[in-house]
Amino acid sequence: MTTGDIGIRVSVNGRLVEAHVSPRLTLADFLREELKLTGTHLGCEHGVCGSCTVLLDGEAVRSCLIFACQADGLSVTTVEGLSPPGELNELQRAFQRHHALQCGFCTPGMLTTATALLRETLRPTAEQVREAISGNICRCTGYKPIVDAILDASQAAHGEKPREQNSHTAGPIGAALSPNIGQPMQRREDVRFLNGSSCYVDDIKRPGMLYAAVVRSAHAHAHIRKINTMEAKAQPGVAAILTFEDIDGWAKPNQIWVKPLPGFERFLQMPLARDRVLYVGEPVAVVVADDRYRAEDAAEQVVVDYEPMDAVVDVHASSTDRVLLHPAQRTNLASRYTVGRGDVDGAFARAAYRRKETFKVHRHSAVPLETRGLVAEWDASSKRMRVWGPTKILFRNRGVLAGMLKVPEDHIEFIHVDVGGSFGVRGEHYPEDFLIPFAAMRLGRPVKWIEDRREHLMATNHSREMQCELEIAVDASGCILALRGRLLVDMGAYVRPNGGVGPSMVLQLMCGPYRILNSSFEMHALMTNKTPVGSYRAPGRYESSFFRERLVDLAAADLGIEPAEFRKRNLIGPDEMPWDAGAFIPGVEPAVYDTGHYPAVMARALREFDYESLAPLRGRMIDGRLHGVGMGCFVESTGGGLAETVRLRIAGPDRIELYTGSSSAGQGHETVMVQILADEMGVHPSQATVFHGSTSFLENGGGSYHSRSVVMGGSAIVLAARKLREQIVALVAARRGLAAHTLRYKAGRIERCADGFPITTLATLAEQAQQDASIRAALEASATFSNDKKLTYTFGTQLAHVAVDPETAAVEVLRFLTVEDVGRMINPAIVHGQTIGASVQGMGATFLDQFMYDEAGQLLTGSFADYLLPTSTDFPHVDAISLEESPSNSNPLGAKGAGEGGMVATAAALSNAVDEALRPLGVTVCELPLSMDNLARWIRQSSAIGEQQSP
Amino acid sequence: MKAPRFDYVVPRTIPEALSLLEHGAETAKLLAGGQSLVPALNLRLAAPSLLIDLGRISEMRALQRRADGSVIAGAMARHRDFELNPLVRRSLPLVHATMPSVAHVQIRNRGTIGGSLSHADPSAEWPALSVACGATLTLRSAKATRRVAAEDFNLGLYATVLHPDEMLTEIVFPPWPANRRWGFQEVSRRQGDFAIVGVVCVIDMDELGRASAARIVVFGASDRAIPVREAADVLVGRVPSNNVIREAARVVGATVPTRSDIHASAAYRTTLVEVLSRRALQQAFPGLAEVA
């Protein structure tokens, strides 16, 4: 019998490795921690997500479900072994060509799985590819580009030459005049994601680093009588255990970052629970040990003596205030306000038609494939802190942390590494964003914390759970006169920094793209003993579109008006732009829709969908399935936050550097920013390098959220380039004794305006700059773009055609289409990828994803076996068309945000389609998700189904 | 999510494994494919003191067709072996057709028939397949060997007749008659997920076109795979027709108890049991006239 370490010999990527391993060390951890092959990623550690897939003796296996000792004598191939160093193989190149990756976190697992498939099946069909990768979850791409890439690679393997694009050339700076904006340029960041050399936070290792594990509440609502850490502290390898006493005097409640709705400030969270816990998963203690395995061993030994209390698990129970979560506030009602405009009562009084329904959206969230994580390192001598892993809004969060750690802001450096998806939930200031740096400071050693998947599902923001009673008033001609309603939002146990975004945006966007002049809404944000909520991609948009578009369809059906026709009558017209949509968020100025031709975009969508030809199928039973077609129209607000900063620097004769406050979570900033810069400076894209996110690059920066990176960060590039060009011309003019207005900058050259006579080149100046500080100064420029609080608004229409098996409640989405006008596309392939990916996320959200709790507040969906994300076989038929019909007039690029639109009306279109399909059975869809169990229940309950109708 | 500490041992023969199991019976766990056990370890839902890795006992992975047409599978034969092996396609067409519904390729590359049967997940395919095929399971301990019919093996939710010192070593599938019809239907939330409800049926036909023997097995609905004899009795001796099939399906629906969980209520499962039973039988007898 073997106790202790076991000697193994494993061939890894063709190299024989001998090692001694602990029996419980997984193959994944062996590869990552012992062999530094960090291309193999851990996304769930319970065998569902597929990110850790490697080839074991040529077969695709999950390396989180195999212990390293089981691989003794076998051969392992990881993503790093798929191609020679510095090269990409056929499959990897196909992934790049097809934009088959965004954040890159799932990519190594996809590549290894596809490699095994292509060895076994020479010419797989699309269905075979989808089946083969169905055990690999991707949150970004919607799978379609991945399937296309694998099919393309299989063809290339049979001598059919794939197309190559974007040849890269090097040379003196400048010389490129062809426009880069608008080109579907391959992503320059892809190479590191494809060959396993990317660097996510879990890939950071620092000398002497310790590992943290967070002890979390097992109860939804309880007093903490006592925490006993004696036993845990005695465990081998334990460096420290922190409880509330340790952080008292340092930690402060979280701050509200955006949308501080009235009353919210009373319901904030401390990083560790003091004497009460309010949700399952609330941090209670932090264990720091010399490896993660031992940290978890010790965490199990922390004994918390709880006195459980009744849990409040829904908004109705919360609103009674029978059980109070925050007794000092004497209410569970975190915020209550009324917003509106016009004469709502008058409009309802004169309406020819009124209908009121109550709609519900279920609790779900973003669930990026990479969980959250941090590495913090404190240098006691210089009193400086470095933190790897922050994202989204680094400058803002650095300020929050500096306030708690009592150090100047510029003593903290936030380093932005590769990020495995965000979709809104990552990067706000969570409890761990204080706890881990604090532990590093306290211990004087680097500390790493990587959230595990179980933690993620209970600790990272949930989202979207709310119900809305909504009433519509329509006149005799089919024009919507008014909307009024009441929104009950389940906030969870505390108000998080962006907890107000979803609820407030629901009301701001409730009237959406329609000419509705009278509306009034009541907000009730209520506390419950569940995980706190925050924003998730298209916050408030997804929900409000569902509420409004469902009611619009119900009204159209009642009035006997074809749903598209009903919408057309009510869409805001192009001659009504800019449209004042009113102020529906306390303390926030009115929303003004900037530009758009909504009816034309909707008409395009209907045409592309062949909408009219589907009429004979609608509501009909064909081959045992009921067909329905549904649509949703939406307005999406993008480009928020006040400002973004960019710094440009000519770094050498063949190099220009771009530093931006935008932070990428996989969207492709390094490519898009370069496309803008290349055009503005007339340089070849290969001459530009982007540095994004980290706080050391700039003095201040905004970040990435609200689909703002191109609108704000991109516009800042335009301003910075303009300034840089002017500086360069002024410099050359001054040195040559010429008037600045007689010279111009053109594609890396400074020439005489009159005749184009060349004066000098940027490359020459860059060389001279090495000796001359004044030239150096002129070759660097910063600019900040401010939107003056003017947002950009896209408009889109989404359409779904579904077939529902009424016996099994199985729904097949036969086709799903998004048509959205995003003003201007910098990179159409990236926009397309965002839209398709968002659509599939929205389809998953509508049918599958759901956090469920029991009546005691226990989370029932704590693993990927229970919280179901869409896989490659679920929604294969997704299309997207992005238009550039109505550029924004609020920024120099004319761009509008394009990251979230694909999600906005997914629930709206799908629920309208499913409702139409099930209408013959008497079902009316008012609730999400459209899970099989829910659909089956509605079908059972509907009176129309009788024995005689079953086939 | 890291596994707790355990000791690890790799026996090379069945007797060696059995001897280790006998000595560590109370706190030892057999490690087969690990596709259910290792997640449980990583989630710290299980904490055995010793893992006995069966992965190096080569005789346990054998998959052979015997002269009489029966198929004998070592308990460590993998799902993928059944999916890809041509002899399974010929000798156990139902099993072959069902394999793609078992999880995903990475899981099938490691997961084993013996591991799945011993784990006894009520929503897994293997317990139902083994019952439907009339398989016989060989259970061995260091002291004794016994054989049990597949339908007597499973006692309930994650519970089998295995004693703590016993191990499932091989599964024998009796010869597949030439005149056998079969059907397999399953509803899961996503492809590859455990079934909400699944139904497997096999029907043997006589020369006159009557069903001479039948098994209808429902899984996912309750605490284990359930053969519904009452429904088989509806079929036997009769020429299958849509009416007969409907009658049998109704009997299945009325007989099988159903459970609720977060994915499906008992009422939904009851609906599915009848619908999928009907569809499985229709799959076995395609193209039946509506009235027969």
HADDOCK unambig.tbl for C-alpha pairs under 7 A between the chains (distance, minus, plus):
assign (segid A and resid 1 and name CA) (segid B and resid 8 and name CA) 7.00 0.50 0.50
assign (segid A and resid 1 and name CA) (segid B and resid 9 and name CA) 5.49 0.50 0.50
assign (segid A and resid 2 and name CA) (segid B and resid 7 and name CA) 6.14 0.50 0.50
assign (segid A and resid 2 and name CA) (segid B and resid 8 and name CA) 5.67 0.50 0.50
assign (segid A and resid 2 and name CA) (segid B and resid 9 and name CA) 5.76 0.50 0.50
assign (segid A and resid 3 and name CA) (segid B and resid 7 and name CA) 5.32 0.50 0.50
assign (segid A and resid 3 and name CA) (segid B and resid 8 and name CA) 6.99 0.50 0.50
assign (segid A and resid 23 and name CA) (segid B and resid 6 and name CA) 6.86 0.50 0.50
assign (segid A and resid 23 and name CA) (segid B and resid 7 and name CA) 6.52 0.50 0.50
assign (segid A and resid 23 and name CA) (segid B and resid 8 and name CA) 5.99 0.50 0.50
assign (segid A and resid 24 and name CA) (segid B and resid 3 and name CA) 6.06 0.50 0.50
assign (segid A and resid 24 and name CA) (segid B and resid 5 and name CA) 6.20 0.50 0.50
assign (segid A and resid 24 and name CA) (segid B and resid 6 and name CA) 6.75 0.50 0.50
assign (segid A and resid 45 and name CA) (segid B and resid 1 and name CA) 6.56 0.50 0.50
assign (segid A and resid 45 and name CA) (segid B and resid 42 and name CA) 6.88 0.50 0.50
assign (segid A and resid 46 and name CA) (segid B and resid 39 and name CA) 4.47 0.50 0.50
assign (segid A and resid 46 and name CA) (segid B and resid 42 and name CA) 6.70 0.50 0.50
assign (segid A and resid 47 and name CA) (segid B and resid 39 and name CA) 6.59 0.50 0.50
assign (segid A and resid 59 and name CA) (segid B and resid 109 and name CA) 6.83 0.50 0.50
assign (segid A and resid 60 and name CA) (segid B and resid 106 and name CA) 5.28 0.50 0.50
assign (segid A and resid 61 and name CA) (segid B and resid 106 and name CA) 4.50 0.50 0.50
assign (segid A and resid 61 and name CA) (segid B and resid 107 and name CA) 6.82 0.50 0.50
assign (segid A and resid 61 and name CA) (segid B and resid 109 and name CA) 6.54 0.50 0.50
assign (segid A and resid 62 and name CA) (segid B and resid 106 and name CA) 6.14 0.50 0.50
assign (segid A and resid 65 and name CA) (segid B and resid 34 and name CA) 6.55 0.50 0.50
assign (segid A and resid 65 and name CA) (segid B and resid 35 and name CA) 6.30 0.50 0.50
assign (segid A and resid 65 and name CA) (segid B and resid 38 and name CA) 5.44 0.50 0.50
assign (segid A and resid 65 and name CA) (segid B and resid 39 and name CA) 6.66 0.50 0.50
assign (segid A and resid 132 and name CA) (segid B and resid 105 and name CA) 6.42 0.50 0.50
assign (segid A and resid 134 and name CA) (segid B and resid 104 and name CA) 6.53 0.50 0.50
assign (segid A and resid 135 and name CA) (segid B and resid 104 and name CA) 5.12 0.50 0.50
assign (segid A and resid 293 and name CA) (segid B and resid 2 and name CA) 5.57 0.50 0.50
assign (segid A and resid 297 and name CA) (segid B and resid 4 and name CA) 6.73 0.50 0.50
assign (segid A and resid 452 and name CA) (segid B and resid 1 and name CA) 5.99 0.50 0.50
assign (segid A and resid 807 and name CA) (segid B and resid 275 and name CA) 6.81 0.50 0.50
assign (segid A and resid 808 and name CA) (segid B and resid 272 and name CA) 6.20 0.50 0.50
assign (segid A and resid 873 and name CA) (segid B and resid 191 and name CA) 6.82 0.50 0.50
assign (segid A and resid 874 and name CA) (segid B and resid 190 and name CA) 6.73 0.50 0.50
assign (segid A and resid 933 and name CA) (segid B and resid 263 and name CA) 6.66 0.50 0.50
assign (segid A and resid 933 and name CA) (segid B and resid 264 and name CA) 5.17 0.50 0.50
assign (segid A and resid 933 and name CA) (segid B and resid 265 and name CA) 6.72 0.50 0.50
assign (segid A and resid 933 and name CA) (segid B and resid 268 and name CA) 6.55 0.50 0.50
assign (segid A and resid 936 and name CA) (segid B and resid 268 and name CA) 6.21 0.50 0.50
